[in-house]
Amino acid sequence: MSRAVRRAASGAAAACAALALTASPASAHTSLTGANPAANATVAPPSQIVLTYADPVQLPQVVLTDAGGGRREAGKARAVDDKVTEAVKGTLPNGVYTVGWRVVSPDGHPISGTYRFTVTGSTGAGAAPGASAPAAKTAGNGSGGSSGWLWIGLAAAVVAIAGGGFAWYRRTSGAPPNE
């Protein structure tokens, strides 16, 4: 390989590594924009959970648990455009409930999160275990990061540095170029 071709290849590798490390990936991750019941709200027993996202979502999963870990959702969650609906099983007794959700965003990445709300004024049978526990803060929308892009960028940098180091070693060691 001629010296000019090696330099061009090294330059191209360095340029690719620079782009991989500096370019921010296109991210179409959606996020939870609203919920009914809302996070940390105190409400009458709801008949359903409605989650609203910034974008249409698919493959929804919603889990509603009481303070004792008992499941309270009925059937499968349904996604229509940017809304996910999950029916509630029966009338919820007074207490603290946790909503755990997971959906797939338009770019194919799964996102998830949890939040809590409190039910008061219920005529449902028996209080939920731990009914006096305070509502917790929202755990976040779980939109995750782009750690995969970080690893790809780091791998490209390692390859570029190794290639540049090899080219530099060959040039300074006096080895004859392969032509």
Contact map, one row per residue, 1 for C-alpha under 8 A:
11101100000000000000000000000000000000000000000000000000000000000000000000000000000000000000000000000000000000000000000000000000000000000000000000000000000000000000000000000000111
11111100000000000000000000000000000000000000000000000000000000000000000000000000000000000000000000000000000000000000000000000000000000000000000000000000000000000000000000000000111
11111110000000000000000000000000000000000000000000000000000000000000000000000000000000000000000000000000000000000000000000000000000000000000000000000000000000000000000000000000100
01111111000000000000000000000000000000000000000000000000000000000000000000000000000000000000000000000000000000000000000000000000000000000000000000000000000000000000000000000000000
11111111100000000000000000000000000000000000000000000000000000000000000000000000000000000000000000000000000000000000000000000000000000000000000000000000000000000000000000000000000
11111111110000000000000000000000000000000000000000000000000000000000000000000000000000000000000000000000000000000000000000000000000000000000000000000000000000000000001000000000000
00111111111000000000000000000000000000000000000000000000000000000000000000000000000000000000000000000000000000000000000000000000000000000000000000000000000000000000000000000000000
00011111111100000000000000000000000000000000000000000000000000000000000000000000000000000000000000000000000000000000000000000000000000000000000000000000000000000000000000000000000
00001111111110000000000000000000000000000000000000000000000000000000000000000000000000000000000000000000000000000000000000000000000000000000000000000000000000000000000000000000000
00000111111111000000000000000000000000000000000000000000000000000000000000000000000000000000000000000000000000000000000000000000000000000000000000000000000000010011001000000000000
00000011111111100000000000000000000000000000000000000000000000000000000000000000000000000000000000000000000000000000000000000000000000000000000000000000000000000000000000000000000
00000001111111110000000000000000000000000000000000000000000000000000000000000000000000000000000000000000000000000000000000000000000000000000000000000000000000000000000000000000000
00000000111111111000000000000000000000000000000000000000000000000000000000000000000000000000000000000000000000000000000000000000000000000000000000000000000000010010000000000000000
00000000011111111100000000000000000000000000000000000000000000000000000000000000000000000000000000000000000000000000000000000000000000000000000000000000000010011001000000000000000
00000000001111111110000000000000000000000000000000000000000000000000000000000000000000000000000000000000000000000000000000000000000000000000000000000000000000000000000000000000000
00000000000111111111000000000000000000000000000000000000000000000000000000000000000000000000000000000000000000000000000000000000000000000000000000000000000100000000000000000000000
00000000000011111111100000000000000000000000000000000000000000000000000000000000000000000000000000000000000000000000000000000000000000000000000000000000100110010000000000000000000
00000000000001111111110000000000000000000000000000000000000000000000000000000000000000000000000000000000000000000000000000000000000000000000000000000000000010000000000000000000000
00000000000000111111111000000000000000000000000000000000000000000000000000000000000000000000000000000000000000000000000000000000000000000000000000000000000000000000000000000000000
00000000000000011111111000000000000000000000000000000000000000000000000000000000000000000000000000000000000000000000000000000000000000000000000000000001100100000000000000000000000
00000000000000001111111000000000000000000000000000000000000000000000000000000000000000000000000000000000000000000000000000000000000000000000000000000100110010000000000000000000000
00000000000000000111111100000000000000000000000000000000000000000000000000000000000000000000000000000000000000000000000000000000000000000000000000000000000000000000000000000000000
00000000000000000011111110000000000000000000000000000000000000000000000000000000000000000000000000000000000000000000000000000000000000000000000000000000000000000000000000000000000
00000000000000000000011111000000000000000000000000000000000000000000000000000000000000000000000000000000000000000000000000000000000000000000000000000000000000000000000000000000000
00000000000000000000001111100000000000000000000000000000000000000000000000000000000000000000000000000000000000000000000000000000000000000000000001001000000000000000000000000000000
00000000000000000000000111110000000000000000000000000000000000000000000000000000000000000000000000000000000000000000000000000000000000000000000000000000000000000000000000000000000
00000000000000000000000011111000000000000000000000000000000000000000000000000000000000000000000000000000001000000000000000000000000000000000000000000000000000000000000000000000000
00000000000000000000000001111100000000000000000000000000000000000000000000000000000000000000000000000000111000000000000000000000000000000000000000000000000000000000000000000000000
00000000000000000000000000111110000000000000000000000000000000000000000000000000000000000000000000000000111010100000000000000000000000000000001000000000000000000000000000000000000
00000000000000000000000000011111000000000000000000001110100000000000000000000000000000000000000000000000110000100000000000000000000000000000001000000000000000000000000000000000000
00000000000000000000000000001111100000000000000000001110000000000000000000000000000000000000000000000000000000100000000000000000000000000000101000000000000000000000000000000000000
00000000000000000000000000000111111000000000000000111100000000000000000000000000000000000000000000000000000000000000000000000000000000000000100000000000000000000000000000000000000
00000000000000000000000000000011111000000000000000111100000000000000000000000000000000000000000000000000000000000000000000000000000000000000000000000000000000000000000000000000000
00000000000000000000000000000001111101000000000000111000000000000000000000000000000000000000000000000000000000000000000000000000000000000000000000000000000000000000000000000000000
00000000000000000000000000000001111111100000000011110000000000000000000000000000000000000000000000000000000000000000000000000000000000000000000000000000000000000000000000000000000
00000000000000000000000000000000011111000000000011100000000000000000000000000000000000000000000000000000000000000000000000000000000000000000000000000000000000000000000000000000000
00000000000000000000000000000000001111101010010011000000000000000000000000000000000000000000000000000000000000000000100000000000000000000000000000000000000000000000000000000000000
00000000000000000000000000000000011111111000000000000000000000000000000000000000000000000000000000000000000000000000100000000000000000000000000000000000000000000000000000000000000
00000000000000000000000000000000001011111000000000000000000000000000000000000000000000000000000000000000000000000011100000000000000000001100000000000000000000000000000000000000000
00000000000000000000000000000000000001111100000000000000000000000000000000000000000000000000000000000000000000000011110000000000000000111100000000000000000000000000000000000000000
00000000000000000000000000000000000011111110000000000000000000000000000000000000000000000000000000000000000000000001110000000000000000000000000000000000000000000000000000000000000
00000000000000000000000000000000000000011111000000000000000000000000000000000000000000000000000000000000000000000000111100000000000000000000000000000000000000000000000000000000000
00000000000000000000000000000000000010001111110000000000000000000000000000000000000000000000000000000000000000000000111100000000000000000000000000000000000000000000000000000000000
00000000000000000000000000000000000000000111110000000000000000000000000000000000000000000000000000000000000000000000001111000000000000000000000000000000000000000000000000000000000
00000000000000000000000000000000000000000011111000000000000000000000000000000000000000000011110000000000000000000000001111000000000000000000000000000000000000000000000000000000000
00000000000000000000000000000000000010000011111110000000000000000000000000000000000000010011000000000000000000000000000000000000000000000000000000000000000000000000000000000000000
00000000000000000000000000000000000000000000111110000000000000000000000000000000000000111110000000000000000000000000000000000000000000000000000000000000000000000000000000000000000
00000000000000000000000000000000000000000000011111000000000000000000000000000000000011110000000000000000000000000000000000000000000000000000000000000000000000000000000000000000000
00000000000000000000000000000000001110000000011111100000000000000000000000000000000011110000000000000000000000000000000000000000000000000000000000000000000000000000000000000000000
00000000000000000000000000000000001110000000000111110000000000000000000000000000001111000000000000000000000000000000000000000000000000000000000000000000000000000000000000000000000
00000000000000000000000000000001111100000000000011111000000000000000000000000000001110000000000000000000000000000000000000000000000000000000000000000000000000000000000000000000000
00000000000000000000000000000001111000000000000001111100000000000000000000000000011100000000000000000000000000000000000000000000000000000000000000000000000000000000000000000000000
00000000000000000000000000000111110000000000000000111111100000000000000000000000011000000000000000000000000000000000000000000000000000000000000000000000000000000000000000000000000
00000000000000000000000000000111100000000000000000011111000000000000000000000000010000000000000000000000000000000000000000000000000000000000000000000000000000000000000000000000000
00000000000000000000000000000110000000000000000000001111100000000000000000000000110000000000000000000000110000000000000000000000000000000000000000000000000000000000000000000000000
00000000000000000000000000000000000000000000000000001111110000000000000000000001111000000000000000000000110000000000000000000000000000000000000000000000000000000000000000000000000
00000000000000000000000000000100000000000000000000001011111100000000000000000011111000000000000000000011110000000000000000000000000000000000000000000000000000000000000000000000000
00000000000000000000000000000000000000000000000000000001111100000000000000000010000000000000000000000011110000000000000000000000000000000000000000000000000000000000000000000000000
00000000000000000000000000000000000000000000000000000000111110000000000000000010000000000000000000000011000000000000000000000000000000000000000000000000000000000000000000000000000
00000000000000000000000000000000000000000000000000000000111111000000000000001110000100000000000000001111000000000000000000000000000000000000000000000000000000000000000000000000000
00000000000000000000000000000000000000000000000000000000001111100000000000011000000000000000000000001110000000000000000000000000000000000000000000000000000000000000000000000000000
00000000000000000000000000000000000000000000000000000000000111110000000010011000000001000000000000111100000000000000000000000000000000000000000000000000000000000000000000000000000
00000000000000000000000000000000000000000000000000000000000011111000001110000000000000000000000001111000000000000000000000000000000000000000000000000000000000000000000000000000000
00000000000000000000000000000000000000000000000000000000000001111100001110000000000000010000000011110000000000000000000000000000000000000000000000000000000000000000000000000000000
00000000000000000000000000000000000000000000000000000000000000111111111110000000000000000000000011100000000000000000000000000000000000000000000000000000000000000000000000000000000
00000000000000000000000000000000000000000000000000000000000000011111111100000000000000000000001111000000000000000000000000000001100000000000000000000000000000000000000000000000000
00000000000000000000000000000000000000000000000000000000000000001111110000000000000000000000001111000000000000000000000000000001111000000000000000000000000000000000000000000000000
00000000000000000000000000000000000000000000000000000000000000001111110000000000000000000000000000000000000000000000000000000001110000000000000000000000000000000000000000000000000
00000000000000000000000000000000000000000000000000000000000000001111111000000000000000000000000000000000000000000000000000000000000000000000000000000000000000000000000000000000000
00000000000000000000000000000000000000000000000000000000000000001111111100000000000000000000000000000000000000000000000000000000000000000000000000000000000000000000000000000000000
00000000000000000000000000000000000000000000000000000000000000111100111110000000000000000000000000000000000000000000000000000000000000000000000000000000000000000000000000000000000
00000000000000000000000000000000000000000000000000000000000000111100011111000000000000011101000000000000000000000000000000000000000000000000000000000000000000000000000000000000000
00000000000000000000000000000000000000000000000000000000000001111000001111100000000001111000000000000000000000000000000000000000000000000000000000000000000000000000000000000000000
00000000000000000000000000000000000000000000000000000000000000000000000111110000000001111000000000000000000000000000000000000000000000000000000000000000000000000000000000000000000
00000000000000000000000000000000000000000000000000000000000000000000000011111000000001100000000000000000000000000000000000000000000000000000000000000000000000000000000000000000000
00000000000000000000000000000000000000000000000000000000000011000000000001111100000001100000000000000000000000000000000000000000000000000000000000000000000000000000000000000000000
00000000000000000000000000000000000000000000000000000000000111000000000000111110000111100000000000000000000000000000000000000000000000000000000000000000000000000000000000000000000
00000000000000000000000000000000000000000000000000000000000100000000000000011111000111000000000000000000000000000000000000000000000000000000000000000000000000000000000000000000000
00000000000000000000000000000000000000000000000000000000111100000000000000001111111110000000000000000000000000000000000000000000000000000000000000000000000000000000000000000000000
00000000000000000000000000000000000000000000000000000001100000000000000000000111111100000000000000000000000000000000000000000000000000000000000000000000000000000000000000000000000
00000000000000000000000000000000000000000000000000000011100000000000000000000011111000000000000000000000000000000000000000000000000000000000000000000000000000000000000000000000000
00000000000000000000000000000000000000000000000000011111100000000000000000000011111100000000000000000000000000000000000000000000000000000000000000000000000000000000000000000000000
00000000000000000000000000000000000000000000000001111001100000000000000000000011111110000000000000000000000000000000000000000000000000000000000000000000000000000000000000000000000
00000000000000000000000000000000000000000000000001110000000100000000000000001111011111000000000000000000000000000000000000000000000000000000000000000000000000000000000000000000000
00000000000000000000000000000000000000000000000111100000000000000000000000001110001111100000000000000000000000000000000000000000000000000000000000000000000000000000000000000000000
00000000000000000000000000000000000000000000000111000000000001000000000011111100000111110000000000000000000000000000000000000000000000000000000000000000000000000000000000000000000
00000000000000000000000000000000000000000000001110000000000000000000000011111000000011111000000000000000000000000000000000000000000000000000000000000000000000000000000000000000000
00000000000000000000000000000000000000000000011110000000000000010000000111000000000001111111000000000000000000000000000000000000000000000000000000000000000000000000000000000000000
00000000000000000000000000000000000000000000001000000000000000000000000111000000000000111111000000000000000000000000000000000000000000000000000000000000000000000000000000000000000
00000000000000000000000000000000000000000000001000000000000000000000000100000000000000011111000000000000000000000000000000000000000000000000000000000000000000000000000000000000000
00000000000000000000000000000000000000000000111000000000000000000000000000000000000000011111100000000000000000000000000001110000000000000000000000000000000000000000000000000000000
00000000000000000000000000000000000000000000110000000000000000000000000100000000000000011111110000000000000000000000001001010000000000000000000000000000000000000000000000000000000
00000000000000000000000000000000000000000000100000000000000000000000000000000000000000000011111000000000000000000000001101111111000000000000000000000000000000000000000000000000000
00000000000000000000000000000000000000000000100000000000000000000000000000000000000000000001111100000000000000000000011111010111001000000000000000000000000000000000000000000000000
00000000000000000000000000000000000000000000000000000000000000000110000000000000000000000000111110000000000000000000011100000011111110000000000000000000000000000000000000000000000
00000000000000000000000000000000000000000000000000000000000000000110000000000000000000000000011111000000000000000001111000000001011111100000000000000000000000000000000000000000000
00000000000000000000000000000000000000000000000000000000000000011110000000000000000000000000001111100000000000000001111000000000000000000000000000000000000000000000000000000000000
00000000000000000000000000000000000000000000000000000000000000111110000000000000000000000000000111110000000000000111100000000000000000000000000000000000000000000000000000000000000
00000000000000000000000000000000000000000000000000000000000001111000000000000000000000000000000011111000000000000111000000000000000000000000000000000000000000000000000000000000000
00000000000000000000000000000000000000000000000000000000000001110000000000000000000000000000000001111100000000011110000000000000000000000000000000000000000000000000000000000000000
00000000000000000000000000000000000000000000000000000000000111100000000000000000000000000000000000111110000000011100000000000000000000000000000000000000000000000000000000000000000
00000000000000000000000000000000000000000000000000000000000111000000000000000000000000000000000000011111000001111000000000000000000000000000000000000000000000000000000000000000000
00000000000000000000000000000000000000000000000000000000111110000000000000000000000000000000000000001111100001110000000000000000000000000000000000000000000000000000000000000000000
00000000000000000000000000000000000000000000000000000000111100000000000000000000000000000000000000000111111111100000000000000000000000000000000000000000000000000000000000000000000
00000000000000000000000000011100000000000000000000000011110000000000000000000000000000000000000000000011111111100000000000000000000000000000000000000000000000000000000000000000000
00000000000000000000000000011100000000000000000000000011110000000000000000000000000000000000000000000001111110000000000000000000000000000000000000000000000000000000000000000000000
00000000000000000000000000111000000000000000000000000000000000000000000000000000000000000000000000000001111110000000000000000000000000000000000000000000000000000000000000000000000
00000000000000000000000000000000000000000000000000000000000000000000000000000000000000000000000000000001111111000000000000000000000000000000000000000000000000000000000000000000000
00000000000000000000000000001000000000000000000000000000000000000000000000000000000000000000000000000001111111100000000000000000000000000000000000000000000000000000000000000000000
00000000000000000000000000000000000000000000000000000000000000000000000000000000000000000000000000000111100111110000000000000000000000000000001000000000000000000000000000000000000
00000000000000000000000000001110000000000000000000000000000000000000000000000000000000000000000000000111100011111000000000000000000000000000111100000000000000000000000000000000000
00000000000000000000000000000000000000000000000000000000000000000000000000000000000000000000000000011110000001111100000000000000000000000000111000000000000000000000000000000000000
00000000000000000000000000000000000000000000000000000000000000000000000000000000000000000000000000011100000000111110000000000000000000000011111000000000000000000000000000000000000
00000000000000000000000000000000000000000000000000000000000000000000000000000000000000000000000001111000000000011111000000000000000000000111100000000000000000000000000000000000000
00000000000000000000000000000000000000110000000000000000000000000000000000000000000000000000000001110000000000001111100000000000000000011111000000000000000000000000000000000000000
00000000000000000000000000000000000000111000000000000000000000000000000000000000000000000000000111100000000000000111110000000000000000111100000000000000000000000000000000000000000
00000000000000000000000000000000000011111110000000000000000000000000000000000000000000000000000111000000000000000011111000000000000000110000000000000000000000000000000000000000000
00000000000000000000000000000000000000011110000000000000000000000000000000000000000000000000011110000000000000000001111100000000000000100000000000000000000000000000000000000000000
00000000000000000000000000000000000000000111100000000000000000000000000000000000000000000001111110000000000000000000111111000000000000000000000000000000000000000000000000000000000
00000000000000000000000000000000000000000111100000000000000000000000000000000000000000000000111000000000000000000000011111000000000000000000000000000000000000000000000000000000000
00000000000000000000000000000000000000000001100000000000000000000000000000000000000000000000010000000000000000000000001111100000000000000000000000000000000000000000000000000000000
00000000000000000000000000000000000000000001100000000000000000000000000000000000000000000011110000000000000000000000001111110000000000000000000000000000000000000000000000000000000
00000000000000000000000000000000000000000000000000000000000000000000000000000000000000000010100000000000000000000000000011111000000000000000000000000000000000000000000000000000000
00000000000000000000000000000000000000000000000000000000000000000000000000000000000000000011110000000000000000000000000001111110000000000000000000000000000000000000000000000000000
00000000000000000000000000000000000000000000000000000000000000000000000000000000000000000000100000000000000000000000000000111110000000000000000000000000000000000000000000000000000
00000000000000000000000000000000000000000000000000000000000000000000000000000000000000000000110000000000000000000000000000011111000000000000000000000000000000000000000000000000000
00000000000000000000000000000000000000000000000000000000000000000000000000000000000000000000111000000000000000000000000000011111101000000000000000000000000000000000000000000000000
00000000000000000000000000000000000000000000000000000000000000000111000000000000000000000000111100000000000000000000000000000111111000000000000000000000000000000000000000000000000
00000000000000000000000000000000000000000000000000000000000000000111000000000000000000000000001000000000000000000000000000000011111000000000000000000000000000000000000000000000000
00000000000000000000000000000000000000000000000000000000000000000011000000000000000000000000001100000000000000000000000000000001111110000000000000000000000000000000000000000000000
00000000000000000000000000000000000000000000000000000000000000000010000000000000000000000000011100000000000000000000000000000011111110000000000000000000000000000000000000000000000
00000000000000000000000000000000000000000000000000000000000000000000000000000000000000000000001100000000000000000000000000000000011111000000000000000000000000000000000000000000000
00000000000000000000000000000000000000000000000000000000000000000000000000000000000000000000001100000000000000000000000000000000011111100000000000000000000000000000000000000000000
00000000000000000000000000000000000000000000000000000000000000000000000000000000000000000000000100000000000000000000000000000000000111110000000000000000000000000000000000000000000
00000000000000000000000000000000000000010000000000000000000000000000000000000000000000000000000100000000000000000001110000000000000011111000000000000000000000000000000000000000000
00000000000000000000000000000000000000010000000000000000000000000000000000000000000000000000000000000000000000000011100000000000000001111100000000000000000000000000000000000000000
00000000000000000000000000000000000000110000000000000000000000000000000000000000000000000000000000000000000000000011000000000000000000111110000000000000000000000000000000000000000
00000000000000000000000000000000000000110000000000000000000000000000000000000000000000000000000000000000000000000111000000000000000000011111000000000000000000000000000000000000000
00000000000000000000000000000000000000000000000000000000000000000000000000000000000000000000000000000000000000001110000000000000000000001111110000000000000000000000000000000000000
00000000000000000000000000000000000000000000000000000000000000000000000000000000000000000000000000000000000000001110000000000000000000000111110000000000000000000000000000000000000
00000000000000000000000000000011000000000000000000000000000000000000000000000000000000000000000000000000000000111100000000000000000000000011111000000000000000000000000000000000000
00000000000000000000000000000000000000000000000000000000000000000000000000000000000000000000000000000000000000111000000000000000000000000011111100000000000000000000000000000000000
00000000000000000000000000001110000000000000000000000000000000000000000000000000000000000000000000000000000001111000000000000000000000000000111110000000000000000000000000000000000
00000000000000000000000000000000000000000000000000000000000000000000000000000000000000000000000000000000000000100000000000000000000000000000011111000000000000000000000000000000000
00000000000000000000000000000000000000000000000000000000000000000000000000000000000000000000000000000000000000000000000000000000000000000000001111100000000000000000000000000000000
00000000000000000000000010000000000000000000000000000000000000000000000000000000000000000000000000000000000000000000000000000000000000000000000111111100000000000000000000000000000
00000000000000000000000000000000000000000000000000000000000000000000000000000000000000000000000000000000000000000000000000000000000000000000000011111110000000000000000000000000000
00000000000000000000000000000000000000000000000000000000000000000000000000000000000000000000000000000000000000000000000000000000000000000000000001111111000000000000000000000000000
00000000000000000000000010000000000000000000000000000000000000000000000000000000000000000000000000000000000000000000000000000000000000000000000001111111100000000000000000000000000
00000000000000000000100000000000000000000000000000000000000000000000000000000000000000000000000000000000000000000000000000000000000000000000000001111111110000000000000000000000000
00000000000000000000000000000000000000000000000000000000000000000000000000000000000000000000000000000000000000000000000000000000000000000000000000111111111000000000000000000000000
00000000000000000001000000000000000000000000000000000000000000000000000000000000000000000000000000000000000000000000000000000000000000000000000000011111111100000000000000000000000
00000000000000001001100000000000000000000000000000000000000000000000000000000000000000000000000000000000000000000000000000000000000000000000000000001111111110000000000000000000000
00000000000000000000100000000000000000000000000000000000000000000000000000000000000000000000000000000000000000000000000000000000000000000000000000000111111111000000000000000000000
00000000000000000000000000000000000000000000000000000000000000000000000000000000000000000000000000000000000000000000000000000000000000000000000000000011111111100000000000000000000
00000000000000011001000000000000000000000000000000000000000000000000000000000000000000000000000000000000000000000000000000000000000000000000000000000001111111110000000000000000000
00000000000001001100100000000000000000000000000000000000000000000000000000000000000000000000000000000000000000000000000000000000000000000000000000000000111111111000000000000000000
00000000000000000000000000000000000000000000000000000000000000000000000000000000000000000000000000000000000000000000000000000000000000000000000000000000011111111100000000000000000
00000000000000000000000000000000000000000000000000000000000000000000000000000000000000000000000000000000000000000000000000000000000000000000000000000000001111111110000000000000000
00000000010011001000000000000000000000000000000000000000000000000000000000000000000000000000000000000000000000000000000000000000000000000000000000000000000111111111000000000000000
00000000000001000000000000000000000000000000000000000000000000000000000000000000000000000000000000000000000000000000000000000000000000000000000000000000000011111111100000000000000
00000000000000000000000000000000000000000000000000000000000000000000000000000000000000000000000000000000000000000000000000000000000000000000000000000000000001111111110000000000000
00000000010010000000000000000000000000000000000000000000000000000000000000000000000000000000000000000000000000000000000000000000000000000000000000000000000000111111111000000000000
00000000010001000000000000000000000000000000000000000000000000000000000000000000000000000000000000000000000000000000000000000000000000000000000000000000000000011111111100000000000
00000000000000000000000000000000000000000000000000000000000000000000000000000000000000000000000000000000000000000000000000000000000000000000000000000000000000001111111110000000000
00000000000000000000000000000000000000000000000000000000000000000000000000000000000000000000000000000000000000000000000000000000000000000000000000000000000000000111111111000000000
00000100010000000000000000000000000000000000000000000000000000000000000000000000000000000000000000000000000000000000000000000000000000000000000000000000000000000011111111100000000
00000000000000000000000000000000000000000000000000000000000000000000000000000000000000000000000000000000000000000000000000000000000000000000000000000000000000000001111111110000000
00000000000000000000000000000000000000000000000000000000000000000000000000000000000000000000000000000000000000000000000000000000000000000000000000000000000000000000111111111000000
00000000000000000000000000000000000000000000000000000000000000000000000000000000000000000000000000000000000000000000000000000000000000000000000000000000000000000000011111111110000
00000000000000000000000000000000000000000000000000000000000000000000000000000000000000000000000000000000000000000000000000000000000000000000000000000000000000000000001111111110000
00000000000000000000000000000000000000000000000000000000000000000000000000000000000000000000000000000000000000000000000000000000000000000000000000000000000000000000000111111110000
00000000000000000000000000000000000000000000000000000000000000000000000000000000000000000000000000000000000000000000000000000000000000000000000000000000000000000000000011111110000
00000000000000000000000000000000000000000000000000000000000000000000000000000000000000000000000000000000000000000000000000000000000000000000000000000000000000000000000001111111000
00000000000000000000000000000000000000000000000000000000000000000000000000000000000000000000000000000000000000000000000000000000000000000000000000000000000000000000000001111111100
00000000000000000000000000000000000000000000000000000000000000000000000000000000000000000000000000000000000000000000000000000000000000000000000000000000000000000000000000000111110
11100000000000000000000000000000000000000000000000000000000000000000000000000000000000000000000000000000000000000000000000000000000000000000000000000000000000000000000000000011111
11000000000000000000000000000000000000000000000000000000000000000000000000000000000000000000000000000000000000000000000000000000000000000000000000000000000000000000000000000001111
11000000000000000000000000000000000000000000000000000000000000000000000000000000000000000000000000000000000000000000000000000000000000000000000000000000000000000000000000000000111
